[in-house]
Amino acid sequence: MIKNKINFLMAMMAVAILVSGCSISFKGSENSNDGGLYLSANQGDNWVQRVLIPTTSGQPQSFGGLSANCLVMDPSDANAIYFGSVDNGLIYTYSGTKEWFMAGNLAKATISAVAVDPSSKCIIYTSIENKIYKSTDCNRTWAQVYYDNDVNTRIDSIVVDHYDSANVYIGTSRGEIIKSSDRGAAWRTIGRLGSAVKKIIVSPADSRLIFAATAKEGIFRSSDSGENWEGLVEKLKGFDSTGFKDLALARADKGLVFLATNYGLLKSSDNGNTWEKIELITPEKGATINAIAVSPKNSKEIYYVTNTTFYRSLDGGANWTTKKLPTSRAGWNLLINPENTKIIYLGVRKIEKRSGF
């Protein structure tokens, strides 16, 4: 069984190289080449850019001019990473970023979200604007499995239930949580949260427990697989829980939740019933946190990135070290390798500077 899976993946990678062809072009690629993805093997002390795409010509090409929109790791394979770009489609690696490939049969558009089936690495879901696509052959081909009637609606979050991967959840910019119980064949709305759903997380300890973060209405929680939702605004009273930035659940400590908003960085040790502030070096209002990550093995190891800086705490947020980002772009996504937690992946994005007085 394992041998057959390895042979299949090798075949898919060979096909990917052929699909990549001799020349790869990206639309609207920025002139600077300090974008794409960076890897650190020492918890953020040093970074190297990892953006090479092999071609049949033998001369690799690069997606170093692209901006990241989302960055996702296969829950069953730490070497499989998906880079959802701005305006240029989906790029993936099965080698821990040593080489990358373009996902076949997908538009060169902004990838809003990606999710991988925890029980089958070749089943992947991704969203482009108001549509969901699914691949069952490791990115070789894709089929549309959901289309929203409102073409102005965007699907910003996709998550697959780790206990029963037939259950797939998506979040829309209108504020709905929509669920499929048959791997994307049919869908139904299970929640209307009143504001764009930016992120959905299924608890690693109990897949019936789900958190949904909205742009303007705060955080919601369900304890029955999404059938009922409870707003946590009152539980966050005293903190500004709007202006959502990122949400993370600790794997090493059951019930531990981290939330980044316009207020700064908060944590809860009881699945969101009570909250406390994590002291940052900068004033909370000036933190501009874009992404947070927590070590899967040690919840005291906390990381976050801003437009210019990488922050690391090894003692639960009591003390922080700072590093200038290895790029002129903003830090946008963070991933930690669950097998070797010293390895961190950083997706970066070009932020347009606003003119004004």
Beta strands, then each sheet from edge to edge (+ up, - down):
strand 1: 37-40
strand 2: 48-49
strand 3: 52-53
strand 4: 61-62
strand 5: 68-74
strand 6: 77-85
strand 7: 90-93
strand 8: 101-102
strand 9: 113-116
strand 10: 124-128
strand 11: 131-135
strand 12: 143-147
strand 13: 155-160
strand 14: 168-172
strand 15: 176-180
strand 16: 188-192
strand 17: 197-202
strand 18: 210-214
strand 19: 219-222
strand 20: 230-231
strand 21: 246-249
strand 22: 257-261
strand 23: 264-268
strand 24: 276-277
strand 25: 291-294
strand 26: 302-305
strand 27: 309-313
strand 28: 321-324
strand 29: 330-336
strand 30: 344-349
sheet 1: 2+ 1- 30+ 29-
sheet 2: 3+ 4-
sheet 3: 5+ 6- 7+ 8-
sheet 4: 9+ 10- 11+ 12-
sheet 5: 13+ 14- 15+ 16-
sheet 6: 17+ 18- 19+ 20-
sheet 7: 21+ 22- 23+ 24-
sheet 8: 25+ 26- 27+ 28-
end
